[in-house]
């Protein structure tokens, strides 16, 4: 078992946030000794799932709904699967978007490295898009679609 302070350090989450999660009912089976929260492997796994769902864009109220579904047992498997499939689509779209952003940054790094090398931008512009190196061409195309 772990204390709230240990969990806070383990996950780099403020103690106040962990208390908030508890008050929201995200740790329904948490044990207490003399009023002190004791975190088990169940709560640790719950925190991993909470962090994942938060990073995927889900709000705490919706994470609470998910945790409530978990309490329903096997009859809620399909609803839980649906939630994760939905979040998977959202994350995949965000990754696609961020890859475009990254490709623009890669292209612009290359662009300005060449401008510095040539001492002007005109020679670099003349290379776009046909005379670009293949990896830069791929980045250029992706970032300009």
PyMOL commands that set and color helices and strands:
alter all, ss='L'
color gray80, all
select helices_A, chain A and resi 4-11+15-23+41-55+60-71+73-118+122-125+134-143
alter helices_A, ss='H'
color red, helices_A
select strands_A, chain A and resi 31-33+36-38
alter strands_A, ss='S'
color yellow, strands_A
deselect
rebuild
show_as cartoon
